[in-house]
Amino acid sequence: MNYILIAAAVLSGAAGLLGIRSITTDSGRSSWTMFLMALSFVVQLYILGIRGEQRGSCPLSDPGEILMFLGWSLTLFYLVVGSTYRVSLLGVFTAPIVTALLLIASMPGMLDIHPVHKNVSDYWWEMHTALSVLSYGALAIGSIAAIMFIVLDGFLKKHDMGSGLFKTMPPIFTLVSSMVRLTVTGVVFLTIGLVSGLMMSTHGGIHLWIAAVVWLGYLLLLGIWYVRGLTPKRMAMLIVSLFIASLAVFGAL
């Protein structure tokens, strides 16, 4: 299992390296980045499928499975955004994070060697956990798009348009659209996850309440963006700041 997991990490790591190479050599966007990330996605899905069969439920019962699921979620949303908005450079920022998550998950003690098979599972717990982690995939990619916007905005203000990084950047409108829509997507998934958490047979614990606070923060941010309005740069900075603060949810698991 660990060898397959490391193979997925190698594929995503290679995608990141090729993306960085395309920037440093000023050779334009590399189509190999998305291809290798797609291969990594397939391998990750295969591993999660195996763990799901072993568990008899959604594989989110140990730290390694949570990290794998989060890496898979990041890869999924990158592939969707990259193909829809032509933001292939997003893989250069996303691939190292996915690689790190998978490598940490493959470390000894992270994955249960003999996972316990559940004969009876709590449907609402599975919905709550899976959708909550999935929402973080969307929110994380949205934060990466926001960071890319901040970097691009800095280039434009300094009139530094000759670097390879600038030339491979997508249009600024694309980044704004991506970071906002991904944040909305993440909030939608988090909303369903929270409702599922309230329906669980057992109390969700402190992380459910922290997730509720995070949800309110994102809801307030989106409300201000759509109703009152914010500058794209301030929106990008708030998206990144709120995501960093929201990582406390995982710290409370």
ChimeraX attribute file (.defattr): number of C-alpha atoms within 10 A of each C-alpha:
attribute: neighborCount
match mode: 1-to-1
recipient: residues
	/A:1	12
	/A:2	15
	/A:3	9
	/A:4	14
	/A:5	21
	/A:6	20
	/A:7	18
	/A:8	26
	/A:9	29
	/A:10	17
	/A:11	22
	/A:12	32
	/A:13	24
	/A:14	21
	/A:15	29
	/A:16	28
	/A:17	17
	/A:18	20
	/A:19	27
	/A:20	21
	/A:21	17
	/A:22	21
	/A:23	22
	/A:24	13
	/A:25	10
	/A:26	16
	/A:27	13
	/A:28	17
	/A:29	21
	/A:30	20
	/A:31	14
	/A:32	15
	/A:33	26
	/A:34	26
	/A:35	15
	/A:36	22
	/A:37	27
	/A:38	19
	/A:39	15
	/A:40	28
	/A:41	23
	/A:42	16
	/A:43	20
	/A:44	25
	/A:45	18
	/A:46	14
	/A:47	20
	/A:48	20
	/A:49	15
	/A:50	14
	/A:51	22
	/A:52	17
	/A:53	13
	/A:54	16
	/A:55	19
	/A:56	16
	/A:57	19
	/A:58	21
	/A:59	24
	/A:60	21
	/A:61	17
	/A:62	14
	/A:63	16
	/A:64	23
	/A:65	23
	/A:66	21
	/A:67	23
	/A:68	26
	/A:69	26
	/A:70	25
	/A:71	27
	/A:72	25
	/A:73	26
	/A:74	25
	/A:75	28
	/A:76	21
	/A:77	21
	/A:78	28
	/A:79	22
	/A:80	12
	/A:81	23
	/A:82	17
	/A:83	12
	/A:84	11
	/A:85	15
	/A:86	14
	/A:87	23
	/A:88	24
	/A:89	27
	/A:90	24
	/A:91	30
	/A:92	24
	/A:93	19
	/A:94	23
	/A:95	29
	/A:96	18
	/A:97	20
	/A:98	27
	/A:99	25
	/A:100	16
	/A:101	20
	/A:102	28
	/A:103	20
	/A:104	17
	/A:105	24
	/A:106	22
	/A:107	12
	/A:108	11
	/A:109	11
	/A:110	15
	/A:111	21
	/A:112	14
	/A:113	9
	/A:114	8
	/A:115	15
	/A:116	11
	/A:117	14
	/A:118	12
	/A:119	8
	/A:120	8
	/A:121	13
	/A:122	14
	/A:123	14
	/A:124	18
	/A:125	20
	/A:126	20
	/A:127	19
	/A:128	26
	/A:129	22
	/A:130	21
	/A:131	22
	/A:132	25
	/A:133	25
	/A:134	25
	/A:135	27
	/A:136	23
	/A:137	26
	/A:138	30
	/A:139	31
	/A:140	27
	/A:141	27
	/A:142	31
	/A:143	26
	/A:144	22
	/A:145	29
	/A:146	27
	/A:147	20
	/A:148	22
	/A:149	26
	/A:150	19
	/A:151	14
	/A:152	22
	/A:153	15
	/A:154	12
	/A:155	16
	/A:156	13
	/A:157	9
	/A:158	9
	/A:159	9
	/A:160	11
	/A:161	13
	/A:162	10
	/A:163	12
	/A:164	18
	/A:165	20
	/A:166	16
	/A:167	16
	/A:168	19
	/A:169	21
	/A:170	18
	/A:171	14
	/A:172	16
	/A:173	10
	/A:174	15
	/A:175	26
	/A:176	19
	/A:177	16
	/A:178	24
	/A:179	29
	/A:180	22
	/A:181	16
	/A:182	22
	/A:183	27
	/A:184	19
	/A:185	20
	/A:186	25
	/A:187	23
	/A:188	18
	/A:189	21
	/A:190	27
	/A:191	21
	/A:192	15
	/A:193	27
	/A:194	22
	/A:195	14
	/A:196	20
	/A:197	23
	/A:198	15
	/A:199	17
	/A:200	16
	/A:201	11
	/A:202	11
	/A:203	10
	/A:204	16
	/A:205	11
	/A:206	12
	/A:207	15
	/A:208	21
	/A:209	14
	/A:210	17
	/A:211	22
	/A:212	18
	/A:213	14
	/A:214	21
	/A:215	19
	/A:216	14
	/A:217	15
	/A:218	22
	/A:219	17
	/A:220	11
	/A:221	19
	/A:222	20
	/A:223	12
	/A:224	13
	/A:225	16
	/A:226	9
	/A:227	9
	/A:228	8
	/A:229	12
	/A:230	14
	/A:231	8
	/A:232	21
	/A:233	15
	/A:234	13
	/A:235	20
	/A:236	25
	/A:237	16
	/A:238	16
	/A:239	26
	/A:240	21
	/A:241	12
	/A:242	17
	/A:243	20
	/A:244	12
	/A:245	11
	/A:246	20
	/A:247	14
	/A:248	14
	/A:249	17
	/A:250	12
	/A:251	8
	/A:252	12
	/A:253	10
